[in-house]
Amino acid sequence: MTTRLLKALHEKWNSYKYRFVPWIAVNLRKNERTLRRVKKHSQDKLVPDEHVAATLLSLFRDLFKNDIGGQREVLPLLPESSRTAYQVPQNSAESLTKLNRHLDPCEVMFETLGFCIERRPSSLRAAGTGVFVTMGMVPKGTTVAMYPGTVYQTHEPVFFQSLRNPFVFRCIDGVLIDGNDKGISKTVYRSCSGRDRLGPFRLSDITWLMASPHNPLAVGQYVNNCSNEKAANVCYQEFDVPDKFPLELRQYLPNVNYRHDTDKPLRCVVLVALREINSGEELFSNYFTIVH
């Protein structure tokens, strides 16, 4: 009896320590619609990383331009070519209108990408908050959201942060992203983000911890898992931020490394549309499993 009990506890702990999302760990094998099968790590890409980077850069540049008045410390430190690209010419009435008009980030997202997403009460009973397309249409293969949070390598401590925390996402290689915007997780993220500054350049975004994030993509931790009643319309995809990513645009990345001396690229996780998603639809994700 004791041996069986210890064995059962050991198996539950092994499941918990690697994913830290007990419900998913218990139910993945029961619900095949929550799985997307890939044969190896390299095949877990619905779209190339270049497409993901292009979407992020397009949105971040427009967010930067929209907040040009708040970038006065950063602009003088940029190369002249970058300053010219960001600054709005003041030689026409249309340019003056754009210069004086400060859009909501969701409106910038809609003008840039053709859609906007927001957090709202989920259509699933007892699921809490969900994420909906509130304007426009999301084409298949488009990056539709980002999973924010502190990034932990496989050897870094995350035990206390993970307690009663359903927002810890496990990547294929064991890297963890803590997307909880409350409690100790919030404190850790703020601390790491404040640490990683380069003069006036902020290297990560902390506004996803608030009600209105400056980067409207950074709500991916609230996307609910699919079910037998609600099929998945988005899927997770890992994206490592390249070294050449513009320094001035890193302020919109909603992720930060737990340790400042990590020698690996910053890991981001994005959600990519599996099909066309129309205005009013809630986003539902699926998880992946490796088929050997």
C-alpha positions as CSV (number, residue, x, y, z in Angstrom):
1,M,0.0,0.0,0.0
2,T,2.7,2.4,1.0
3,T,4.8,1.5,-2.0
4,R,1.9,2.2,-4.4
5,L,1.2,5.5,-2.7
6,L,4.8,6.7,-2.9
7,K,4.9,5.6,-6.6
8,A,1.7,7.5,-7.3
9,L,3.1,10.7,-5.6
10,H,6.4,10.4,-7.5
11,E,4.6,10.2,-10.8
12,K,2.4,13.2,-10.0
13,W,5.5,15.2,-9.0
14,N,7.3,14.3,-12.2
15,S,4.4,15.6,-14.1
16,Y,4.1,18.8,-12.0
17,K,7.7,19.8,-11.9
18,Y,8.1,19.9,-15.7
19,R,5.0,21.7,-16.7
20,F,3.6,23.3,-13.6
21,V,0.0,23.3,-15.1
22,P,-1.7,20.4,-13.4
23,W,-4.9,20.4,-15.3
24,I,-3.2,20.3,-18.6
25,A,-0.8,17.6,-17.4
26,V,-3.7,15.4,-16.4
27,N,-5.9,16.0,-19.4
28,L,-3.6,16.2,-22.4
29,R,-3.7,12.5,-22.9
30,K,-7.4,12.3,-22.5
31,N,-8.3,15.0,-25.1
32,E,-6.6,14.5,-28.4
33,R,-8.0,17.7,-29.8
34,T,-5.7,19.6,-27.5
35,L,-2.6,18.1,-29.2
36,R,-0.8,19.1,-32.3
37,R,1.7,16.3,-33.2
38,V,5.1,17.1,-34.6
39,K,7.8,14.5,-35.4
40,K,10.7,16.6,-34.2
41,H,11.5,20.1,-32.7
42,S,12.4,21.6,-36.0
43,Q,9.0,20.9,-37.4
44,D,7.2,22.9,-34.7
45,K,7.0,26.0,-37.0
46,L,3.7,26.8,-38.6
47,V,5.3,29.8,-40.3
48,P,9.0,30.7,-40.6
49,D,10.7,32.8,-37.9
50,E,11.2,35.5,-40.5
51,H,7.4,36.0,-40.9
52,V,7.0,36.3,-37.1
53,A,9.8,38.8,-36.9
54,A,8.3,40.8,-39.8
55,T,5.0,41.1,-38.0
56,L,6.5,42.1,-34.7
57,L,8.8,44.7,-36.3
58,S,5.9,46.2,-38.3
59,L,3.7,46.6,-35.3
60,F,6.5,47.8,-33.0
61,R,7.7,50.4,-35.4
62,D,4.2,51.8,-35.7
63,L,3.8,51.8,-31.9
64,F,7.1,53.6,-31.6
65,K,6.0,56.3,-34.2
66,N,2.7,56.6,-32.4
67,D,4.5,57.4,-29.2
68,I,7.2,59.6,-30.8
69,G,6.7,62.3,-28.1
70,G,7.7,59.8,-25.4
71,Q,10.8,58.7,-27.2
72,R,12.8,62.0,-26.9
73,E,15.5,60.4,-24.8
74,V,16.0,57.5,-27.3
75,L,15.8,59.3,-30.7
76,P,19.0,61.3,-30.4
77,L,21.0,58.1,-29.8
78,L,19.7,56.4,-32.9
79,P,21.5,56.4,-36.3
80,E,20.4,59.2,-38.5
81,S,18.7,56.8,-40.9
82,S,16.5,55.4,-38.0
83,R,15.7,58.9,-36.8
84,T,14.5,59.9,-40.3
85,A,12.4,56.8,-40.6
86,Y,10.6,57.3,-37.3
87,Q,10.1,61.1,-37.4
88,V,7.0,62.3,-39.2
89,P,7.7,65.0,-41.8
90,Q,6.0,68.3,-40.9
91,N,5.5,69.7,-44.4
92,S,1.9,68.8,-45.0
93,A,-1.5,69.0,-43.3
94,E,-1.8,65.2,-43.3
95,S,1.6,64.8,-41.6
96,L,0.7,67.3,-39.0
97,T,-2.6,65.5,-38.3
98,K,-0.7,62.2,-37.8
99,L,1.8,63.9,-35.6
100,N,-0.8,65.4,-33.3
101,R,-3.0,62.3,-33.2
102,H,-2.1,59.7,-30.5
103,L,-3.9,56.5,-31.1
104,D,-4.7,53.8,-28.6
105,P,-2.3,50.8,-29.1
106,C,-5.3,48.6,-30.2
107,E,-6.1,51.1,-32.9
108,V,-2.4,51.1,-34.0
109,M,-2.6,47.3,-34.1
110,F,-5.8,47.5,-36.3
111,E,-4.2,50.0,-38.7
112,T,-1.0,48.0,-39.0
113,L,-2.1,44.3,-38.9
114,G,-5.8,44.6,-39.8
115,F,-7.2,43.2,-36.6
116,C,-7.2,43.8,-32.8
117,I,-7.4,41.4,-29.9
118,E,-8.5,42.2,-26.3
119,R,-9.2,40.4,-23.0
120,R,-12.8,39.7,-22.2
121,P,-14.8,37.1,-20.2
122,S,-14.4,33.8,-21.9
123,S,-17.3,32.1,-23.7
124,L,-16.4,28.9,-21.9
125,R,-18.2,28.4,-18.6
126,A,-15.9,28.9,-15.5
127,A,-12.9,29.6,-17.8
128,G,-12.5,33.2,-16.5
129,T,-10.8,35.6,-18.9
130,G,-10.3,34.8,-22.6
131,V,-8.9,36.6,-25.6
132,F,-11.1,37.8,-28.5
133,V,-10.6,39.3,-31.9
134,T,-12.5,42.5,-31.4
135,M,-11.9,44.2,-34.8
136,G,-11.0,43.1,-38.2
137,M,-10.0,39.6,-39.4
138,V,-6.9,37.5,-38.7
139,P,-5.5,35.7,-41.8
140,K,-4.3,32.1,-41.5
141,G,-0.6,31.9,-40.5
142,T,-0.6,35.4,-38.9
143,T,1.1,36.0,-35.5
144,V,-2.0,36.9,-33.4
145,A,-0.6,37.2,-29.9
146,M,2.5,36.8,-27.7
147,Y,2.9,34.9,-24.4
148,P,4.5,37.4,-21.9
149,G,6.5,36.7,-18.8
150,T,9.9,35.9,-17.2
151,V,12.0,33.3,-19.1
152,Y,13.6,30.6,-17.0
153,Q,16.3,28.2,-18.4
154,T,16.0,24.6,-17.4
155,H,18.4,24.9,-14.5
156,E,16.9,28.1,-12.9
157,P,14.7,28.1,-9.8
158,V,11.0,28.5,-10.5
159,F,9.4,26.4,-7.7
160,F,7.9,29.1,-5.5
161,Q,6.7,31.2,-8.5
162,S,5.0,28.1,-9.9
163,L,2.9,27.4,-6.8
164,R,-0.8,27.7,-7.6
165,N,0.2,29.4,-10.9
166,P,-1.6,28.2,-14.1
167,F,0.4,30.6,-16.3
168,V,3.7,28.8,-16.5
169,F,4.3,27.7,-20.1
170,R,6.8,24.9,-20.9
171,C,8.6,25.1,-24.2
172,I,9.7,22.0,-26.1
173,D,13.3,22.3,-24.8
174,G,12.2,22.7,-21.2
175,V,12.5,26.5,-21.1
176,L,9.7,28.0,-18.9
177,I,7.9,31.2,-19.3
178,D,6.0,32.5,-16.3
179,G,3.1,34.7,-17.6
180,N,1.4,35.4,-14.3
181,D,0.8,39.1,-13.8
182,K,0.2,38.9,-10.1
183,G,2.0,38.0,-6.8
184,I,5.7,37.0,-6.7
185,S,5.7,36.4,-10.5
186,K,4.9,40.1,-11.1
187,T,7.6,41.2,-8.6
188,V,10.2,39.0,-10.3
189,Y,9.4,40.3,-13.7
190,R,9.5,44.0,-12.7
191,S,12.8,43.4,-11.0
192,C,14.4,41.7,-14.0
193,S,13.0,44.3,-16.4
194,G,14.3,47.2,-14.3
195,R,17.7,45.5,-14.2
196,D,18.0,45.1,-17.9
197,R,18.2,48.7,-19.1
198,L,20.8,50.2,-21.4
199,G,20.7,53.9,-20.5
200,P,17.4,55.2,-21.8
201,F,16.7,52.1,-23.7
202,R,14.2,49.7,-22.1
203,L,14.9,46.2,-23.2
204,S,11.5,44.8,-22.2
205,D,7.9,45.8,-21.7
206,I,6.3,45.9,-18.2
207,T,2.9,47.3,-19.3
208,W,1.5,43.8,-19.9
209,L,1.2,43.6,-16.1
210,M,-1.4,46.4,-16.3
211,A,-4.9,46.6,-17.7
212,S,-3.8,48.4,-20.9
213,P,-0.5,47.0,-22.4
214,H,1.5,49.2,-24.7
215,N,2.0,46.1,-26.9
216,P,-1.6,44.8,-27.5
217,L,-0.2,41.4,-28.6
218,A,1.0,40.7,-25.1
219,V,-2.2,38.9,-23.8
220,G,-1.4,35.4,-24.9
221,Q,-1.3,33.9,-21.4
222,Y,-5.1,34.4,-21.2
223,V,-5.8,32.4,-24.4
224,N,-7.8,29.4,-23.2
225,N,-7.1,25.8,-24.3
226,C,-9.4,24.2,-26.8
227,S,-11.9,21.5,-26.0
228,N,-14.1,19.0,-27.7
229,E,-16.7,21.8,-28.0
230,K,-14.3,24.6,-29.0
231,A,-11.7,23.6,-31.7
232,A,-8.3,25.3,-31.7
233,N,-7.9,28.3,-34.0
234,V,-4.3,29.3,-32.8
235,C,-1.2,27.3,-31.9
236,Y,1.9,28.1,-29.9
237,Q,5.2,28.7,-31.7
238,E,8.6,29.4,-30.1
239,F,10.6,32.4,-31.4
240,D,14.1,33.3,-30.3
241,V,14.7,37.1,-30.7
242,P,17.7,37.6,-33.1
243,D,20.6,39.8,-32.0
244,K,19.9,42.2,-34.9
245,F,16.4,43.0,-33.5
246,P,16.4,46.9,-33.2
247,L,17.5,48.1,-29.8
248,E,14.8,50.8,-29.7
249,L,12.0,48.3,-30.4
250,R,12.9,45.9,-27.6
251,Q,10.9,48.0,-25.2
252,Y,7.8,46.3,-26.7
253,L,9.0,42.7,-26.1
254,P,7.0,41.3,-23.2
255,N,9.6,38.9,-22.0
256,V,12.8,39.1,-19.9
257,N,15.4,36.6,-18.9
258,Y,15.5,35.6,-15.2
259,R,19.3,35.9,-15.2
260,H,21.0,38.8,-16.9
261,D,24.0,36.7,-17.9
262,T,22.1,34.1,-19.9
263,D,24.1,33.3,-23.0
264,K,21.0,32.2,-25.1
265,P,18.7,34.5,-27.2
266,L,15.6,35.8,-25.5
267,R,12.8,33.2,-25.9
268,C,9.4,34.5,-26.9
269,V,6.4,32.4,-27.6
270,V,3.8,33.6,-30.1
271,L,0.4,32.3,-31.1
272,V,-0.2,31.7,-34.8
273,A,-3.6,31.5,-36.5
274,L,-4.4,28.0,-37.7
275,R,-7.2,29.4,-39.9
276,E,-8.9,32.7,-40.7
277,I,-10.3,34.2,-37.5
278,N,-13.1,36.7,-37.7
279,S,-14.2,39.6,-35.5
280,G,-16.1,38.4,-32.4
281,E,-14.3,35.0,-32.2
282,E,-12.5,33.9,-29.1
283,L,-9.0,32.4,-29.5
284,F,-8.5,28.8,-28.5
285,S,-5.1,27.2,-28.4
286,N,-3.7,23.7,-28.6
287,Y,-0.5,22.2,-27.2
288,F,2.0,20.0,-29.0
289,T,3.6,16.7,-28.3
290,I,6.6,15.1,-29.8
291,V,6.1,11.9,-31.8
292,H,9.3,9.8,-31.8
